[in-house]
Amino acid sequence: MTKRLFDIVVSGAALVVFSPLLILIAILVRATSSGPAFFKQVRMGRHFKPFEIYKFRSMVQDAPEKGPQITVGADHRITSIGTILRKTKLDELPQLLNVFKGEMSFVGPRPEVARYVEMFREDYVEILRMRPGITDLASLEFRHESEILAAASDPEKEYCEQILPTKIALSKQYIASQSLWFDFVVLMRTGLAIFTTHRN
């Protein structure tokens, strides 16, 4: 089974199976804070084609006007239900639709906003030959990214000069090792990381 066929079949099935959960979360997000249930943001996709990534909204409605594009520590913009969604990664569930549409894959380099991509455009020429993914090696390495940034004196500088270059290196490592079996390993490691974090 090819990577794209796997993405179509599994994301389609998951959207059907998880539809009651998706509806429940959407209702909870709307009921606990003002604004839409979903958050959409333009990210850079395969071959530098922009697309809108979907997430359940975990921050206040006007979060982009109240702070940076990166999330730092116990960000005051995060809602009560948003804290739970982020910890369990349930805020990422709507990206199943991105996968089904062909804008993303289950496993692949995490998509960045255009501003950060342009900073390292030469690197992204190689990285964006692939569809971006819901999870990857960088997602595992930096699953506590917001806490790391919270400890930095200048979070934006820390992200651009330390974290992002490491993410790029991990993306290239993934591309060099990519296979359906390696994707399965990354998915299993992601599930284990979420379960472990949730238990803690």
C-alpha positions as CSV (number, residue, x, y, z in Angstrom):
1,M,0.0,0.0,0.0
2,T,1.5,3.4,-1.0
3,K,1.8,6.2,1.5
4,R,-1.0,8.3,-0.2
5,L,-3.4,5.3,-0.4
6,F,-2.7,4.6,3.3
7,D,-3.4,8.3,4.2
8,I,-6.7,8.3,2.2
9,V,-8.0,5.0,3.6
10,V,-7.0,5.5,7.2
11,S,-8.0,9.2,7.5
12,G,-11.4,8.5,5.8
13,A,-12.1,5.7,8.2
14,A,-10.9,7.8,11.2
15,L,-13.1,10.7,10.3
16,V,-16.1,8.3,10.3
17,V,-15.1,6.5,13.5
18,F,-14.2,9.7,15.4
19,S,-17.1,11.8,14.1
20,P,-19.0,11.6,17.5
21,L,-15.9,12.7,19.3
22,L,-15.2,15.5,16.8
23,I,-18.8,16.8,17.3
24,L,-18.5,16.6,21.1
25,I,-15.2,18.5,21.2
26,A,-16.6,21.1,18.8
27,I,-19.6,21.6,21.1
28,L,-17.4,21.9,24.2
29,V,-15.1,24.5,22.5
30,R,-18.1,26.6,21.5
31,A,-19.7,26.2,24.9
32,T,-16.7,27.2,27.0
33,S,-15.4,30.3,25.1
34,S,-16.7,32.7,22.5
35,G,-15.7,32.1,18.9
36,P,-15.7,29.3,16.3
37,A,-14.9,25.7,17.2
38,F,-12.1,25.4,14.7
39,F,-8.9,27.4,14.2
40,K,-7.5,27.7,10.7
41,Q,-4.1,29.1,9.9
42,V,-2.2,29.3,6.6
43,R,0.9,27.0,6.5
44,M,3.3,26.2,3.7
45,G,2.6,22.9,2.0
46,R,4.2,20.7,-0.5
47,H,6.1,22.5,-3.3
48,F,5.6,25.8,-1.3
49,K,1.8,25.7,-1.9
50,P,0.0,27.4,1.0
51,F,-2.9,25.7,2.6
52,E,-5.2,26.1,5.7
53,I,-4.4,23.8,8.5
54,Y,-7.3,22.8,10.8
55,K,-7.3,22.5,14.5
56,F,-9.8,22.7,17.3
57,R,-9.5,26.2,18.7
58,S,-7.6,26.0,22.0
59,M,-7.0,29.7,22.5
60,V,-9.2,32.8,22.8
61,Q,-10.8,34.0,19.5
62,D,-8.4,36.9,19.0
63,A,-5.2,35.1,20.1
64,P,-3.2,36.2,17.0
65,E,-3.7,39.8,17.9
66,K,-2.7,39.2,21.5
67,G,0.7,37.5,21.1
68,P,3.2,35.7,18.9
69,Q,2.7,32.9,16.5
70,I,4.5,30.5,18.8
71,T,3.0,29.3,22.1
72,V,5.1,29.9,25.2
73,G,4.5,28.0,28.5
74,A,1.2,28.6,30.2
75,D,0.1,31.0,27.6
76,H,-2.6,33.3,28.9
77,R,-4.4,33.0,25.6
78,I,-5.1,29.2,26.1
79,T,-8.7,28.4,27.2
80,S,-9.6,25.9,29.9
81,I,-10.7,23.3,27.5
82,G,-7.8,24.2,25.2
83,T,-5.3,23.1,27.9
84,I,-6.8,19.6,27.9
85,L,-7.0,19.5,24.1
86,R,-3.3,20.5,23.8
87,K,-2.1,18.0,26.4
88,T,-3.9,15.1,24.8
89,K,-3.2,16.4,21.2
90,L,-7.0,16.2,20.5
91,D,-6.8,19.7,19.1
92,E,-4.9,18.1,16.1
93,L,-7.8,15.7,15.2
94,P,-9.3,18.0,12.5
95,Q,-6.1,17.6,10.6
96,L,-7.5,14.2,9.5
97,L,-9.4,16.3,7.0
98,N,-6.1,17.9,5.8
99,V,-4.8,14.4,5.3
100,F,-7.9,13.2,3.4
101,K,-7.7,16.2,1.1
102,G,-4.1,15.5,0.3
103,E,-2.7,18.7,1.9
104,M,-1.0,16.7,4.6
105,S,0.1,13.1,5.5
106,F,0.0,11.3,8.8
107,V,3.8,11.4,9.0
108,G,5.9,14.1,7.5
109,P,7.7,17.3,8.3
110,R,5.4,19.5,10.4
111,P,4.2,22.5,8.3
112,E,5.4,26.0,9.3
113,V,4.0,29.4,8.6
114,A,5.5,31.2,5.6
115,R,7.5,33.6,7.7
116,Y,9.7,30.8,9.2
117,V,9.9,28.9,5.9
118,E,11.4,32.0,4.2
119,M,14.1,32.2,6.9
120,F,15.4,28.8,5.8
121,R,14.1,28.7,2.2
122,E,17.0,26.6,0.8
123,D,16.4,23.9,3.4
124,Y,12.7,23.9,2.7
125,V,13.3,23.3,-1.0
126,E,14.2,19.8,0.0
127,I,11.8,19.4,2.9
128,L,8.7,20.6,1.0
129,R,9.2,18.0,-1.7
130,M,7.1,15.9,0.7
131,R,3.6,16.5,2.1
132,P,3.8,17.9,5.6
133,G,2.6,15.7,8.4
134,I,0.6,15.5,11.6
135,T,3.6,14.1,13.4
136,D,7.3,13.6,12.7
137,L,10.6,13.2,14.5
138,A,10.6,16.9,15.5
139,S,7.2,16.5,17.1
140,L,8.6,13.8,19.3
141,E,11.8,15.7,20.1
142,F,9.9,18.9,20.9
143,R,6.7,17.6,22.4
144,H,7.4,20.0,25.4
145,E,8.3,22.9,23.1
146,S,6.2,25.5,24.9
147,E,7.9,24.8,28.2
148,I,11.3,25.1,26.5
149,L,10.4,28.5,25.1
150,A,9.0,29.6,28.4
151,A,12.4,29.2,30.0
152,A,14.1,31.3,27.3
153,S,14.7,35.0,27.8
154,D,13.7,35.6,24.2
155,P,11.3,32.9,23.0
156,E,11.2,34.1,19.4
157,K,14.9,34.2,19.1
158,E,15.2,30.8,20.8
159,Y,12.8,29.3,18.3
160,C,14.4,30.8,15.2
161,E,18.0,30.2,16.2
162,Q,17.9,26.9,18.2
163,I,14.7,25.0,17.8
164,L,13.8,25.5,14.1
165,P,17.3,24.6,12.8
166,T,17.0,21.3,14.8
167,K,13.6,20.7,13.5
168,I,14.9,21.2,9.9
169,A,17.7,18.7,10.6
170,L,15.2,16.2,11.9
171,S,13.0,16.7,8.9
172,K,15.9,15.9,6.6
173,Q,16.7,12.9,8.7
174,Y,13.1,11.7,8.3
175,I,13.2,12.2,4.5
176,A,16.5,10.2,4.2
177,S,14.9,7.3,6.2
178,Q,11.3,7.5,5.0
179,S,9.3,4.3,4.4
180,L,5.9,3.0,5.3
181,W,7.6,0.9,8.1
182,F,9.4,4.0,9.5
183,D,6.1,6.0,9.3
184,F,4.5,3.2,11.4
185,V,7.3,3.5,14.0
186,V,6.9,7.3,14.2
187,L,3.1,6.9,14.6
188,M,3.6,4.3,17.4
189,R,6.2,6.5,19.2
190,T,3.8,9.5,18.9
191,G,0.9,7.5,20.4
192,L,3.2,6.3,23.3
193,A,4.4,9.8,23.9
194,I,0.9,11.2,24.1
195,F,-0.2,8.4,26.5
196,T,2.8,8.9,28.7
197,T,2.3,12.6,28.9
198,H,-1.4,12.2,29.6
199,R,-0.7,9.8,32.5
200,N,1.8,12.2,33.9
